[in-house]
């Protein structure tokens, strides 16, 4: 069979890619080959807010919402320097409004996520791709990949068919079918070698019930690892244990014994499942962080877990799969338009993929080394910190995190899916990030573009890849659009923070009528300034003849994919 795009794998990455290709160019012949027959169980049930926006773009939000998955409002942790539980929220739980379901992707639902039963979720997404016109073949394995140097020349299916396509995309998860056939190696930048042991339970008690269907996931440390507790349906809950593979080998217990021991020792989980029934589908999988050495080639792309994997502590795996699929779809569509240089498009896709995965791996490592609840893993986390060159002083931890990129090309500013302010808000619990704001001791903020060069960066939006301006210095990228364009314009006019905030406030009052929106935009601008300081684009000093300025809004929620500022001060 001949097609334009052949996708190996029908999980979230493959179905998102297929759906977006067909949405923006219905004439494309897109085929998806999935070796299993859906529905099938899969781990990775806790999603993040960026996915909701992509589901809406795919035209799939209403179908996912109709499945009645729990709404993820945030997470409850026992993690860090204190044994008490603490919450982190996408929006404050008390602001979550009672509303009937199914609901539309508007208002508060643009800031929340889902906790999904993957057997249902993946089926909804794959069926949606088929409805849009993708040729979906389930229960059909790709048995061989034919290559010629860096090009894929065809696929052989178990049915005996041969597939010829213009583009080939590996979305086969940890199988990495195309990646392995091309001989693409993998980097293992972390010493984390964990395994996950998990099962499903019926009728467990939810930890929190917020509004209609809203809840938190739970991430709870035990001395030798951590437990997840994720309601994925009205009656079904996923409960898993993550431990270092080395600890499992030495503990003397089989996986069932170790799993039940952890559930019995953790009082919160024990209480929630006392009237629940276990499904007895115990499964184990390895959680080894890695990054493929290449993400794109002559006529192929890698997306999803085959391209790289970060420890599940940040719940980022499915989010990264959706985002990679979205950007891959835009890249293929742009290649067909033949308006932009093909090598530049592939380079930008690979660079963005690599940065995304590396940042999550780095941030995941930090989460482990910052957890003082690991009584039996002290030596393990110390070794982890030493191997990555991390001295756990507050200053060194902050510098290490910042080197992962507080100016993120997708999240505007942040690391590992968390904004700069959100990371600070967690510092009281994690105990290793310096929380001092540059505004506390400085009132002069001067741009420093020394050594910076100009480059065109990819801007992915609404089915297009556009060239957008940016500055580059070393590994740091400074976009010149949205939030940054506004703040850079202000910094070019004045380095006095009081004057700068005054001009911005006046502009907001003149152009934005809603008080809450004005406060939110001012808060974003302040976050941008702090990110510019963290990444070295702004140098701070103190002028004793001028007053200090203190931000009035303290961040306590996660912020993703914010709309850009559009003011012209």
KATAGI-V839937 format. One record per backbone hydrogen bond with DSSP energy under -0.5 kcal/mol. CO is the residue of the C=O (numbers start at 1). NH is the residue of the N-H. Records with the same first field share a line. If there is no record, write none. Layout:
CO=NH + NH
This chain:
1=164
3=166
4=166 + 167
5=7 + 31
6=8 + 169
7=9 + 33
8=171
11=15
12=16
13=17
14=18
15=19
16=20
17=21
18=22
19=23
20=24
21=25
25=28
28=30
29=4 + 5
30=135
31=7
32=34 + 137
33=9
34=139 + 140
36=38 + 139
45=47 + 116
48=51 + 52
49=52 + 53
50=54
51=55
52=56
53=57
54=58
55=59 + 60 + 61
56=59
60=64
61=65
62=66
63=67
64=67 + 69
65=68
70=72 + 115
71=73 + 215
72=113
73=90 + 91
74=217
75=88
76=219
77=86
78=221
80=372
86=77
88=75
89=558
92=95
93=96
104=106
106=109
107=110
108=111
113=72
114=47 + 116
115=70
116=118
117=120 + 121
118=122
120=124
121=125
122=126
123=127
124=128
125=129
126=130
127=131
128=132
129=134
130=133
134=136
135=32 + 137
136=138
137=34
141=143 + 158
144=156
146=153 + 154
148=151
150=298 + 299
151=148 + 153
154=146
155=163
156=143 + 144
157=160
161=157
163=155
164=3
167=6
168=301
169=8 + 171
170=303
171=11
172=175
173=176
176=180
177=181
178=182
179=184
180=183
183=185
185=293
187=291
193=245
194=287
195=243
196=285
197=241
198=283
199=239
200=279
201=237
202=277
209=211
210=214
211=213
213=71
214=210
215=73 + 74
217=76
218=229
219=78
220=227
222=225
223=376
224=244
225=222
226=242
227=220
228=240
229=218 + 231
230=238
232=117
235=203
236=232 + 233
237=201 + 239
238=230
239=199
240=228
241=197
242=226
243=195
244=248
245=249
246=250
247=251
248=252
254=258
255=259
256=260
257=261
258=262
259=263
260=264
261=265
262=266
265=267
266=270
267=271
268=272
269=273
271=274
272=205
273=276
277=202
283=198
285=196
287=194 + 289
290=309
291=187
295=302
299=168
300=297
301=170
303=306
304=307 + 308
307=292
309=290
311=314
312=315
316=320
317=321
318=322
319=323
320=324
321=325
322=326
323=327
324=328
325=329
326=330
327=331
328=332
329=333
330=334
331=335
332=336
333=337
334=338 + 339
341=345
342=346
343=347
344=348
345=349
346=350
347=351
348=352
349=353
350=354
351=355
352=356
353=357
354=358
355=359
356=360
357=361
358=362
359=363
360=364
361=365
362=366
363=367
364=368
365=369
366=370
368=371
370=372
371=374
373=375
374=377
375=378
377=381
378=382
379=383
380=384
381=385
382=386
383=387
384=388
385=390
386=389
389=391
390=392
391=393
393=397
394=398 + 434
395=399
396=400
397=401
398=402
399=403
400=404
401=404
402=405 + 406
406=408 + 414
408=412
411=413
415=418
418=415
419=423
420=424
421=425
422=426
423=427
424=427
426=429 + 430
427=431
429=81
432=434
437=440
438=441 + 442
443=445 + 497
444=446 + 541
446=539
449=452
453=472
455=457 + 470
457=468
458=460
459=461 + 466
461=464
464=461 + 466
466=459 + 468
468=457
469=480
470=455
471=478
472=453
473=476
476=473
477=479
478=471
481=484 + 485
482=486
483=487
484=488
485=489
486=490
487=491
488=492
489=493
490=493 + 494
495=445 + 497
496=500
497=501
498=502
499=503
500=504
501=505
502=506
503=507
504=508
505=509
506=510
507=511
508=512
511=513
514=518
515=519
516=520
517=521
518=522
519=523
520=524
521=525
522=526
523=527
524=528
525=529
526=530
527=531
528=532
529=533
530=534
531=535
532=537 + 538
533=536
537=448
539=446
541=443 + 444
542=544
543=546
552=554
553=555
556=89
